[in-house]
Structures are given as C-alpha cells and as structure tokens.
Amino acid sequence: MNTTALTDTHIALGAKMVPFAGYNMPVSYEGVNIEHETVRKTVGVFDVSHMGEFLIEGPKALQLIQKVSSNDASKLVVGKAQYSCLPNETGGIVDDLIVYKIKEETYLLVVNASNIEKDWNHIAKYNEAIGATMRDLSHEYSLLAIQGPKAVEAMQSLSSIDLSQIKFYNFVVGDFAGIDHVIISATGYTGSGGFEIYCKNSEVKQVWDNVLEAGADFGIKPIGLAARDTLRLEMGYCLYGNDIDDTTSPLEAGLGWVTKFTKDFVNSDALAQQKAEGPKRKLVAFQIAEKGIPRSGYAILDEEGNEIGNVTSGTMSPSLSKGIGLGYVSIEHSKIDTKIQIRIRKNQVPATIVKLPFYKV
C-alpha cells in the first residue's frame, strides 16, 4: 500500500484510514457531516497527494496533449488550467484530468490516483510518434486542497501573492507557507471556493502545519475523502470509476463542453458522429422525494417500473438533507423534471430528474 508524506500525521490526528486507489488515505476525522459543513461554511484542508502529476515538455508538448485530450489546450496561456478528458479508442474515457500551462513549452497534467499507470501508458503510446518529453512526478509531489468560503482570508498571511486575485481555473507559481515556487491553483472540487497547493513531498509537512496554524482562528479542520465525495456530488462533478469510465463517452457524461471538434484527437471522428446522431443515454442528476439513500449500482426505473438505467453515485446530501444521485438513463427519460423511481432494496422510491448543481450558493 502506498502512503503520502502526511500519512503519519493523519494517523496522529485520529483519522480513520482506508485503502483508496492503492493508497492509505484518511476517509474521515470527526465524521462526514461535520467535515462537509466545515468546508461549506468556513474552511477545511484535504490531503489529496495520491493524485498523479505528469510533466509534458518540449516543442512537441502541445501536439501530444492535443492528440490525447478532448479539450483544446491551444487556448491555454501560462497561468491558466483546463479541465479535460482522455478519450479511448472505443468511445469511452481513459481518465479525466486537469491540464496546467506552466511555461510556453511546459504543461502539468494532473490525473486520478487509480489511473496513474494506465494514463501514463496511454499517453506514452501516442508519444512514440510525436516525441515530447514526459516525466512522471507523481511520487515526488504532494497536493493539498484548501477549500471553503474562508480559504482566501484564512491563508493570505502565508503568501505575498494576493490570493483573492487568483480566478477559477487560474494559478500562480509563488511563495506559500515559507516555501518558494509552489503552485497555488484555484481548481477546487467542492464548489465552495479555495485553492490547491502543489509542493514537494519534503515540503508538505511544513505547509500542512502552517495551514492549520493560519486557519485556526477561522475554524479550519482536516477533511477526509468521505466529505470530499459528498461535496463534489452536491455540485454534480463526475468521479472517475463511478460516473465516467472506459465505457462511458464524454458526450453521454455531459462533458461535451470539454470535447472540442476543432482539432483531431483520439477517437474524435467516432465521437463527432455520436454528437451528430445524439447519444442513446445520458448522465442525469436526481433527487429523492422521500426517505432513502441511493447508492451506486441501484436500478433507475420509469414511473411504470421499467428499468431505464443505473445509479452511478449517490448519497444523503448533508447540505440538503435529501437523497441525491447521478446515473445514466435512456435519452428519452433524461429531461429535467422527469419523474423516475430508484430501487432501494425492495422499495421503489420516487425521485425527480433535476438540474445541477444540487447545492446552490
């Protein structure tokens, strides 16, 4: 089992540790509802150092990224980041990722922990004909997510950079918590504002300690992966392995906005045809009308009880106190306000397809 540079710190804080994507990770400290509310109302800090980081460099770097990713990375300027996905050859998704333009010929790709080896091999396969320089930094760097409406105010004392000026999906390279040349990025996964800090493994303990000290007057708490999941689900953000995978197309998953047919990329012709014809199923958001918690794998039914799809993510929303979820349904049942049912054990529980996000600031 892999560990992050902060594993012993989490254990000392009393975190409940679980295996996740091959890493020993903190799933919770005080409980998911408390931690969820902390991020929604004040500020919390996550250790997400299990994520993978690839550096793509050289005059062919952009060419490689354009080939393997669905979004148009030519639109990036230094200091901007872009959400994208890696399409596979059969209509599905290898992974979703964030692309950072660090310098003119230097890009950082941040990928999911469970897919590091798969992603590397997929990109390297296409790089054989292109020849960009690739470096896997995944085991050298740590990543902290400082999230919540008080994040900027609580952390400003740790940096000479005006954190309030870093717009969503922008980043700066500068000083933070006594460390020079860290990436400070406004690319959170919670919907409550804040930013993420990329630093070397040898530096992250100093950053972590300073973050908790600086945030003490604002009620900062360490937050585990369980709350990270409920926070992202309230926003309708996809989780790889649940809502998107090797069998789901970006168009089915509602990721047409990061699928740009102004360039040639892996499987772009087939995806363009799917766009023209229209996908046969769609990822939708739904809210339970009564008591009940939807879980991944539960059947989605129409009002007559016919099975029309499956739940991919589900939880009891801590902010709304209602069962919410995502799932794929046949396209004719995908319109907003459509009445459906979720099979929860032996019961068929009424639900309604709703517009995202579930949680609105």
C-alpha positions in Angstrom: 0.0 0.0 0.0 1.3 3.4 -1.0 1.4 6.3 1.6 1.5 10.0 1.3 4.1 12.1 3.1 1.4 13.0 5.6 0.1 9.5 6.4 1.7 9.5 9.9 0.3 13.0 10.5 -3.3 11.8 9.7 -2.9 8.8 12.0 -1.7 11.0 14.8 -4.8 13.3 14.3 -7.0 10.2 14.8 -8.1 9.9 11.2 -9.9 6.8 10.1 -7.7 5.4 7.4 -8.8 3.3 4.4 -7.3 1.9 1.3 -8.1 4.2 -1.7 -6.6 3.9 -5.2 -3.7 1.9 -3.8 -3.0 4.5 -1.0 -3.6 4.5 2.7 -5.8 7.6 2.9 -7.9 9.5 5.6 -11.6 8.9 4.9 -12.7 11.0 7.9 -11.6 12.6 11.2 -14.7 13.7 13.1 -17.4 12.5 10.7 -18.5 13.2 7.2 -21.4 15.6 8.1 -19.2 17.8 10.4 -16.4 17.9 7.8 -18.8 18.6 4.9 -20.3 21.5 6.8 -16.9 22.9 7.7 -16.0 23.2 4.0 -19.4 24.7 3.1 -19.3 27.3 5.9 -15.6 28.1 6.8 -12.5 26.3 5.6 -11.0 22.8 5.5 -7.8 21.2 4.2 -7.6 17.9 2.4 -4.5 15.8 1.7 -5.0 14.6 -1.9 -1.4 13.8 -2.6 -2.4 10.4 -4.1 -3.2 12.3 -7.3 -0.8 11.8 -10.2 1.3 14.5 -11.9 2.9 14.2 -15.3 5.2 16.9 -16.8 5.0 17.2 -20.6 7.7 19.4 -22.0 9.4 20.5 -25.2 8.4 21.8 -28.7 6.1 18.8 -29.2 4.3 19.0 -25.8 1.2 20.8 -27.1 1.0 18.5 -30.1 0.9 15.4 -27.7 -1.7 17.0 -25.4 -3.9 18.0 -28.3 -3.8 14.4 -29.6 -4.7 12.6 -26.4 -7.1 15.1 -24.7 -10.6 16.1 -25.7 -10.4 19.8 -24.8 -8.5 22.4 -26.9 -5.2 23.0 -25.0 -4.1 25.6 -27.6 -6.4 28.0 -25.8 -4.3 27.9 -22.7 -1.9 30.7 -21.7 0.7 30.5 -19.0 -1.2 30.7 -15.6 -4.4 29.0 -16.8 -5.6 25.5 -16.2 -8.2 23.4 -18.2 -10.5 20.5 -17.3 -10.3 17.8 -20.0 -10.5 14.1 -20.5 -8.5 11.4 -22.3 -10.8 9.6 -24.7 -10.0 5.9 -25.5 -10.3 4.3 -28.9 -13.6 2.6 -28.2 -15.8 5.6 -27.2 -15.1 5.7 -23.5 -12.8 7.7 -21.2 -9.4 6.7 -20.0 -9.5 9.4 -17.3 -10.5 13.0 -16.6 -7.7 15.4 -15.8 -6.6 19.0 -15.4 -4.0 20.5 -17.8 -1.9 23.4 -16.5 0.3 25.5 -18.8 3.3 26.2 -16.6 5.6 27.7 -19.3 5.4 28.1 -23.1 6.5 24.5 -23.7 5.8 23.0 -20.3 2.5 21.5 -19.2 1.4 19.7 -16.0 -1.2 17.0 -16.3 -3.0 16.1 -13.0 -4.6 12.7 -13.2 -6.6 10.4 -10.9 -4.6 8.2 -8.5 -6.2 4.9 -9.6 -5.3 5.7 -13.2 -1.6 6.9 -13.0 -0.1 3.8 -14.7 -2.9 3.4 -17.2 -2.8 7.1 -18.1 1.0 7.1 -18.5 0.9 4.1 -20.8 -1.9 5.6 -22.9 -0.2 8.9 -23.4 3.2 7.3 -23.9 1.8 5.1 -26.7 0.8 8.2 -28.7 4.0 10.0 -27.8 6.1 7.4 -29.7 5.2 9.1 -33.0 5.4 12.6 -31.5 8.4 12.8 -29.3 7.5 15.1 -26.4 9.5 14.9 -23.2 7.4 13.1 -20.5 8.2 12.9 -16.7 6.1 11.2 -14.0 6.3 13.3 -10.9 3.5 11.5 -9.1 5.7 10.1 -6.3 7.7 13.4 -5.8 4.9 15.9 -5.3 2.2 16.4 -2.7 -1.1 18.2 -3.1 -3.2 19.9 -0.5 -6.7 21.3 -1.2 -7.7 24.2 1.0 -11.4 24.6 0.4 -14.2 26.8 1.7 -15.5 30.4 1.6 -12.9 31.5 4.3 -10.0 29.9 2.5 -8.5 33.1 0.9 -8.9 35.1 4.1 -7.5 32.4 6.3 -4.5 31.7 4.1 -3.5 35.2 3.0 -0.9 35.6 5.8 1.0 32.7 4.3 1.8 34.3 0.9 2.9 37.5 -0.6 0.6 36.8 -3.5 -2.9 38.4 -3.4 -4.8 35.1 -3.2 -8.1 36.8 -3.9 -6.9 37.7 -7.4 -6.5 34.0 -8.5 -9.6 33.4 -10.6 -11.2 30.0 -11.0 -9.1 27.7 -13.1 -6.1 30.1 -12.9 -2.9 29.5 -10.9 0.3 31.2 -9.9 3.7 29.9 -9.0 5.0 31.7 -5.9 5.6 31.6 -2.2 3.4 29.9 0.3 3.9 28.9 3.9 7.6 29.7 3.7 8.2 27.6 0.6 9.1 29.3 -2.7 7.9 28.1 -6.1 4.8 26.2 -5.1 1.7 26.1 -7.4 -1.3 27.9 -6.0 -4.3 26.9 -8.1 -8.0 27.8 -7.9 -9.1 24.4 -9.2 -11.1 23.0 -6.3 -13.5 20.0 -6.4 -16.0 21.2 -3.8 -17.9 24.2 -5.2 -17.1 26.3 -2.1 -14.1 28.2 -3.3 -10.5 28.0 -2.2 -7.4 26.6 -3.9 -4.9 23.8 -4.2 -1.2 23.7 -3.3 1.3 21.6 -5.2 4.7 21.2 -3.4 7.4 18.6 -3.0 7.0 15.8 -0.6 9.8 17.1 1.6 7.9 20.4 1.9 4.3 19.4 2.6 4.6 18.8 6.3 5.7 22.4 6.8 2.9 23.6 4.5 0.3 21.5 6.3 1.3 22.7 9.8 1.3 26.3 8.7 -2.1 26.0 7.0 -3.6 24.6 10.2 -2.0 27.3 12.3 -3.0 30.1 10.0 -6.6 28.8 9.7 -7.1 28.2 13.5 -8.9 31.4 14.1 -11.2 30.6 11.2 -12.1 27.1 12.4 -10.1 25.2 9.9 -10.3 21.4 10.2 -8.6 18.5 8.3 -11.1 16.9 6.0 -11.3 13.3 4.7 -12.2 11.7 1.4 -15.8 10.9 2.5 -16.7 14.6 2.7 -14.8 15.2 -0.5 -17.2 12.8 -2.2 -20.4 14.4 -0.7 -19.1 17.9 -1.6 -18.3 17.0 -5.2 -21.6 15.1 -5.6 -23.6 18.1 -4.4 -22.0 20.0 -7.3 -22.6 17.2 -9.8 -18.9 16.8 -10.5 -18.0 13.4 -12.1 -16.0 10.9 -10.2 -13.9 8.5 -12.4 -14.8 4.9 -11.8 -18.3 5.9 -10.8 -19.8 8.4 -13.3 -17.3 8.1 -16.0 -15.1 5.1 -17.1 -13.7 3.2 -20.1 -17.3 2.5 -21.3 -18.9 6.0 -20.9 -18.4 8.6 -23.7 -17.8 12.2 -22.7 -21.0 13.2 -24.6 -23.1 10.8 -22.6 -21.5 12.1 -19.4 -22.4 15.7 -20.2 -18.8 16.6 -21.0 -19.5 17.9 -24.4 -18.2 21.2 -23.2 -14.7 19.8 -22.9 -14.9 17.9 -26.2 -13.8 20.2 -29.0 -14.1 19.0 -32.6 -11.9 21.9 -33.9 -8.9 19.5 -33.8 -8.1 15.8 -34.3 -7.8 13.8 -31.2 -8.1 10.1 -30.2 -11.4 8.7 -31.5 -12.6 12.2 -32.4 -14.3 11.0 -35.6 -16.5 8.4 -33.8 -17.3 10.9 -31.1 -18.3 13.5 -33.7 -20.6 11.0 -35.3 -22.1 10.3 -31.9 -22.7 14.0 -31.4 -24.4 14.3 -34.8 -26.6 11.3 -34.1 -27.2 12.1 -30.5 -26.2 9.7 -27.6 -28.6 6.9 -26.7 -28.2 7.5 -22.9 -27.3 10.4 -20.7 -25.9 11.1 -17.2 -28.6 12.8 -15.2 -29.0 14.2 -11.7 -31.9 13.2 -9.5 -33.3 14.0 -6.1 -35.2 11.5 -3.9 -38.7 12.7 -2.9 -39.0 10.6 0.2 -36.7 8.9 2.7 -34.0 6.8 1.1 -30.3 7.0 0.1 -29.4 6.0 -3.5 -26.2 4.0 -3.9 -24.0 3.2 -6.9 -25.5 0.2 -8.9 -29.1 0.7 -7.8 -31.6 0.4 -10.7 -33.4 3.5 -12.1 -37.0 2.9 -13.2 -39.6 4.9 -15.0 -43.0 5.6 -13.4 -44.3 2.3 -14.7 -41.5 0.3 -13.1 -39.5 -0.4 -16.2 -35.7 -0.3 -15.7 -34.2 2.6 -17.7 -30.7 2.9 -16.2 -28.5 2.7 -13.1 -27.2 4.9 -10.3 -23.5 5.8 -10.6 -23.1 8.0 -7.5 -25.5 8.6 -4.6 -25.6 9.9 -1.1 -27.6 11.7 1.6 -26.8 15.3 0.9 -25.5 16.9 4.1 -26.5 20.4 2.9 -30.0 19.5 1.6 -30.8 16.6 4.0 -32.2 14.7 0.9 -31.0 11.7 -1.1 -29.3 12.8 -4.3 -27.5 11.0 -7.1 -26.2 10.7 -10.6 -27.0 7.9 -13.1 -27.3 7.0 -16.7 -30.8 6.7 -18.2 -32.0 6.2 -21.8 -32.2 9.5 -23.6 -36.0 9.6 -23.8 -36.2 9.7 -20.0 -33.5 12.3 -19.4 -35.4 15.6 -19.4 -35.4 17.9 -16.3 -38.4 17.3 -14.1 -39.0 13.8 -15.4 -40.4 11.6 -12.6 -38.5 8.4 -12.0 -38.1 5.7 -9.3 -35.0 4.4 -7.6 -35.0 0.7 -6.5 -33.6 0.9 -2.9 -33.5 -2.7 -1.7 -37.1 -3.9 -2.2 -38.7 -0.5 -2.4 -39.3 1.7 -5.4 -38.7 5.2 -4.2 -40.0 8.2 -6.2 -37.4 10.7 -7.5 -37.2 13.6 -9.9 -34.5 14.4 -12.5 -33.2 17.9 -11.6 -30.8 20.5 -12.9 -27.3 20.6 -11.5 -25.8 21.7 -9.2 -27.8 20.2 -6.3 -26.2 22.7 -3.9 -26.5 26.4 -4.9 -24.5 29.1 -3.2 
